[in-house]
């Protein structure tokens, strides 16, 4: 707990309990006697807190406001990661459909808003001035998601009817779910597919029907899951890992150099300012989409097959505008 947080904690305790002993303050904020005395002196002398010691009850309390500057705590707010987590949680809760959590959601939302509004900012102002957009989020049926989530936690197999968007067809299969993944605003289930006899990732929103089975799920070790499903770039995975070398123009390098595409990526800046990025991949579908986003500012150096595929897609795109 840093110093500003201690001030807020002391302020909270004095407002809630009216009178707080020195020992109780120390226990609550976890500091030495000398540190607590310095904090109380600082709050009185520099922040103009009307903190009085009451000998009759052997404790500290807020007295009458003093003359002079008004007592006010310094601003206390959140890091970028904290505000993103809080606002994302509020947004997700706001999108919930009626379900088992009906009686729990409203109190939880109010609690989050109370946390969000601490310090110098009300939660209404925070939600008004800071927005989080989730482009590309796909809706999945609540019933199917619940079945998949139950199978993951209960360690049961599940029958699914899965829609393959690439081939525009449905297949029925039995899977042993291993874990749920929230990736780029969408849900996926990593599972052992008993039809294909191997690990696969399925988009939950592409599951058209799902039924829980009584059979126990086949267990896959975490190390094997990570090796198979996290070795290459993106959500599409496999054991056959290749490395792609990409070259970005100096202008696009200002953005790409600040991004992490993969934990094992290698990167360097050339003398002319171009940015070279090397990343592992197993399936090129998502990687190709990412490369195409940069248009003429990105070039596939190798491998030759990936370079040819991106070149052909650029050619087809150009033909549409010719």
N, C-alpha and C positions, 0 to 999 in steps of 0.2 A: 504494500500500500504506500503510494508516494505521499508527499506532504499535502498536496491539494486534496487528495482523497481523504486524508485524516481530518482535515478541516471540515469537510462535508459530513464525515461520520460523527464528529463531535457535535456539530450543529444538529444533526438528526437525533442523536441521543438526548440532548438537552431539550429539544422540542417535544419528543415523544414521552420521556420519563419525567419531565419537569425538574427533578433533582437527581443528579448522578454523582456517586462517590468517585474519588480519584482512582481507587482500585478498579472500579467497574469500567472507567474510561480506559485505563491501561489494558485491561483484559480485552476490551472490544477492539482496540486498534493495534495491540501487540507491539508496544514500544517500551523503551526504558522510562524510568521516572523523570530523568533529566530531559529526554526528548518531549515527553508529554507536557512538562512545565514550559518548555520553550514554545511549544505549539499554542498553549493557552495564552502565554504572554504575547505571542505574535498576533493572535486573533483579537486580543484586547487592544493592543497598542497600534497595530498597523491596519487591521480590518475593522476596528472600532466596534467589536462585538461586546455587548453589555453583559459579560459573564461575571457573575458574583459568586464568592464563596460564602455559603451559609453555615456558620459554626454550629447552630442549633441542630441541624440535621446532618452535619458533616458531609456536605456535598456541594456541587456546583449547580447553579441555575442561571437562567436568563433573567436579568433585572430590567429596570426601566431603561428605555433608550437614552443614550448619553447625548449631551449637546455636541455640536460639531458635525463632521461628516457622517452620513448614514452608514450603518453596518451592512456590508454586502460581500458575499463570498466571491472569489475569483471564478471566472468561467471554467466549467468542467464539462467536457464533451467527449466525443468518440473518435477513434481512429477510422480510416477509410474502411478497413475490414469489418469493424464493429458496426458501423452505421449500415453497411451493405447487408450484414447478417440480420440485423434487427428489422430493417425495412423489407427485406426479402421474406422474412418469416411472417410479418404482418400481411404482406401481399398474398402469400400462399394461404394463410388462414382466411383471408377475405374471399378467396376463390373456392373455398371448400363447399361441396354440395352437402345437403342434409345427410347425416349419418350418425354413427355411434358417438361422436364427440359433440353432439348438439349442445348438451348442457355444460360442456367444458370450454368451448371456444370463446364465448363472450368474456368470461372472467380472465382468460389468458390474454386476449387482445387488450383488455383494459390494463392488465399488469405490464404488458410490453409497452403500451403507450405511456404508462407512468415512468418506466425506466427511460424511455426515449425523451421524455420531457424534463428530465432532471437538469439542474444547472440554470443557465440563462435562457433556455428555449422551451417553449411549450410544444407538446407533441403535435398540436394542430399546425403550428408554424413549420415544424420539421417536415411533416407529410405534405404540406403545401409547397414548400420550397425545394425539397429534394425528391426526385422521382427515380424509380428503377423500372426500366423497360425490359421485357423478356421476349425479344423477337425470335421467331422460330419455334415457340413452344407449341407442342401438339397435345390435344386433349385425348386422354385415354379413359375408357369406360370404368367408372368407379368399381363396378362389380368384378370385372376382370382383374383390375389392379389388386383388389382385396384378396382374391384367390391366389394370385402370384405371391403377394406379400406373406400370406398365411403359409403357403408351401415353403417359402424360404425359411421362415422362422420355425415351423414345425418339423422341417426336414423330411417332407413328403414329396413324392412325385406328383406331377400335374399333367393332365392331358390338355393340349391346346390346339386350336385351329388358327394357323398363322398365315397372314397375308404377305406375300413377297411382292413388294412394289416394283422391283426391277423386272420381274417376269410376269407381273400381273396375274398371279395365281395363288390359290390357297393350298396348304398342306396340313394334314393332321399328324401330330407326333406326340410322343410322351417324353417329358424332359425331367431332369433332376435339377431344380434351381439351386444355385450356389450363393448368389448375392444379387441385390438390387443396386443399380448404378444410376445416379442422376447426372447426366452428362449433356452439356450445352442445352439446358432447359428442358430436357426430355428424359424419360425413364427407360432403362434397359434392364433386362435380366440376363445375367451370365448363367449358363446352364449346360449340363451334360445332355446332349441329344441322343436318345436311345435309338432313334432311327438312323442317324448319321454316325453313331458311335464315336462321338467327339464333342469337344467344347464349342459352344456357339453363343453369340449374343443376339438377343431378340428385342426389338423395340416393343415395349408394352402396348403402345397405341396401335400396333399392327396385329395384336392378338384379338381375333374376332370372337372367340369363345374359349372358356377355360373351366376345367373341372378338377377338383382335388382328388387324388388317388389315395388308397389306403397303404400302398407300398412305400417303403422307406426310400428316400432319395439316395442315389449313389454319391458318396462323398469324394470330393476332389481336394487334395492338399492345397493349402494357400500358396505355397511356393510354385506348384504346377499351374494354378490359376493365374498367378502373376506372370509367370514365364510365357504362358500362352496368350493371355488377354491384355497384358500391359507392356509387351516387348516392343510393339511397333506403334506408329502414329495413329491416333484416332480410335474410334470405337470398334472398327473392323480389325480383327486380329487373326493370328495364326503363328505357327512355328517357323515358317519359311520367311525369316526376316532379311530384308535387303536394306541398303543404304541409298538414300537419294541425296544428290548434291544440287542445291538450288542457288542461283545467283540473282541478287536484287540490285536494282539501280541505287545510286547514292541517295536519291530522294526517298524512295520507299524504305531504304535502310533505316531511316530515322524512326520508322514505326516498327519494323520487323525486329530490329536489334533489341527492342524493349520487350519483346514477347518470348515466352517459353513455349515452344511447340512440343517438346518432348524432354523428359528429365535427362536423357542421355545425349541430347543434341550437341553438336560441335559447331563452332562458329568462328569467323574471323573477318576482319575488315581489310580489303585490299588497298594498295596505294592510291588507286583512282577513286576510292570511296565506295566501291561496290561491296556488298555484304554477301559472304558465302555462308550458307547454312547447310549442314549435313545432319540428316535425321533418319532414324530407322523406321521402316514400315513393313507391314505384312500384306495388306490389301490396299491397293492404291485408290479406291473409290473416294474416300474422304480427303485424302491428300491432294488428289487432282482437283477437287472442288475448291480447296484452299488456295492452290496455286493459281487457278483461273480467276480468283477474286482480284488478283493483282494485275491482271491484263498484261500489257507490254512491259511492266516493271519487274516481272519475274521470268526467269529462264531456267529450265531444267538442263543441267549440265550432263548428268548421268543418273541412272543407267539409261542406255539407249532406248529400251522399250518404253520407259516412262516418258522420255523426251518425245518419242514418236507419237505416243498417245495424246499428250498435251498439244503438240503441234497440229495433229489432225482435228482435235476439238476446236482449236483456234481457227483452222481453215473452214470448218463447217459453220462456225459462228460468223466469220467474215462473209461467207456466201449468202447468209440470210440478209445482209445489208447491202449486197451488191445489186 
